[in-house]
Amino acid sequence: MRSMWKGSISFGLVTIPIKLYAATETKDVRFNLLHAECRTPVSYRKWCQVCDEEVAGEEIVKGYEYEKGRYVIMTDEDFEAMPVAAGHTLDIVDFVRLEQIDPIYFEKT
């Protein structure tokens, strides 16, 4: 299982490295899409509706639609340059009793 987050918990001058994992795992039944005739998996195609052709993975970029049909293109460098408010440190502010936590939050952390 892969960790969801890596970082540390600090108590004054003491720092404890930690990894967070999901508290539960979903064990849903998942089906593959198959071609009925030959029983082989159907592939996922990335298709451009304007050019009417399949698009290769290296030709795909991320864009944010700020107005209907108009996008701002974001690169990996743009995401790396963004200031991140949260660091890799958890600050413990308070503790609560188990009874104070709604059980609905036990499905996933």
C-alpha positions as CSV (number, residue, x, y, z in Angstrom):
1,M,0.0,0.0,0.0
2,R,1.3,3.5,-0.9
3,S,1.3,6.3,1.6
4,M,-1.0,9.2,0.9
5,W,1.3,11.7,2.6
6,K,4.8,11.8,4.0
7,G,6.1,14.4,6.5
8,S,6.7,14.8,10.2
9,I,5.1,15.7,13.5
10,S,7.0,18.2,15.6
11,F,6.8,18.6,19.4
12,G,9.1,21.6,20.0
13,L,12.6,20.3,19.2
14,V,11.5,16.7,18.6
15,T,10.6,15.8,15.1
16,I,9.0,12.4,14.3
17,P,8.9,11.3,10.6
18,I,5.6,9.8,9.6
19,K,3.7,8.4,6.7
20,L,-0.1,8.5,6.4
21,Y,-2.1,5.6,4.9
22,A,-5.8,5.3,4.2
23,A,-7.6,3.8,7.2
24,T,-9.7,1.6,5.0
25,E,-9.6,-0.1,1.7
26,T,-12.5,-0.4,-0.7
27,K,-13.0,-4.0,-1.8
28,D,-15.5,-3.2,-4.6
29,V,-15.9,-5.6,-7.5
30,R,-14.5,-4.0,-10.6
31,F,-15.2,-5.2,-14.1
32,N,-13.1,-4.8,-17.3
33,L,-14.8,-3.6,-20.5
34,L,-14.4,-6.4,-23.1
35,H,-15.1,-6.6,-26.8
36,A,-18.1,-9.0,-26.9
37,E,-16.9,-10.8,-30.1
38,C,-13.4,-11.8,-29.1
39,R,-13.5,-11.2,-25.3
40,T,-10.4,-8.9,-25.2
41,P,-10.2,-5.7,-23.2
42,V,-11.3,-2.5,-24.8
43,S,-8.7,0.3,-24.8
44,Y,-9.2,3.8,-23.6
45,R,-8.8,6.2,-26.6
46,K,-8.0,9.9,-26.2
47,W,-9.9,11.5,-29.1
48,C,-9.9,15.2,-30.3
49,Q,-13.4,16.1,-31.5
50,V,-12.2,19.1,-33.5
51,C,-9.3,17.3,-35.4
52,D,-11.2,14.0,-35.5
53,E,-8.1,12.0,-34.6
54,E,-6.6,10.1,-31.7
55,V,-4.3,12.2,-29.5
56,A,-1.0,10.7,-28.2
57,G,-0.3,11.1,-24.5
58,E,2.7,13.5,-25.0
59,E,0.3,15.9,-26.9
60,I,-2.1,16.3,-24.0
61,V,-1.8,19.3,-21.7
62,K,-3.7,20.4,-18.6
63,G,-6.0,23.3,-18.9
64,Y,-8.4,25.3,-16.6
65,E,-11.6,26.5,-18.2
66,Y,-12.1,30.1,-17.0
67,E,-14.8,30.9,-19.5
68,K,-16.9,28.6,-21.7
69,G,-14.6,27.2,-24.3
70,R,-11.5,29.2,-23.1
71,Y,-8.7,27.7,-21.2
72,V,-5.5,28.6,-19.4
73,I,-2.8,26.0,-20.1
74,M,-0.9,24.8,-17.0
75,T,2.5,23.1,-17.3
76,D,4.3,21.0,-14.7
77,E,6.6,24.0,-14.1
78,D,3.6,26.1,-13.3
79,F,2.4,23.7,-10.6
80,E,5.9,23.4,-9.1
81,A,6.2,27.2,-8.9
82,M,2.9,27.6,-7.1
83,P,3.3,28.6,-3.4
84,V,2.0,25.8,-1.2
85,A,0.3,26.9,2.0
86,A,0.7,23.5,3.7
87,G,4.2,22.2,4.4
88,H,5.2,18.7,5.3
89,T,4.6,19.2,9.0
90,L,1.5,18.5,11.1
91,D,0.9,20.7,14.1
92,I,-1.1,19.0,16.8
93,V,-3.5,21.6,18.1
94,D,-5.8,19.4,20.3
95,F,-7.0,15.9,21.0
96,V,-10.6,14.7,21.0
97,R,-12.4,11.7,22.5
98,L,-13.4,9.0,20.1
99,E,-17.1,9.6,20.9
100,Q,-16.8,13.1,19.5
101,I,-15.9,11.9,16.0
102,D,-18.9,11.2,13.7
103,P,-18.5,7.5,12.4
104,I,-19.1,8.7,8.8
105,Y,-15.4,9.9,8.8
106,F,-14.2,6.3,9.5
107,E,-14.9,5.3,5.8
108,K,-11.8,7.2,4.6
109,T,-9.2,9.4,6.4
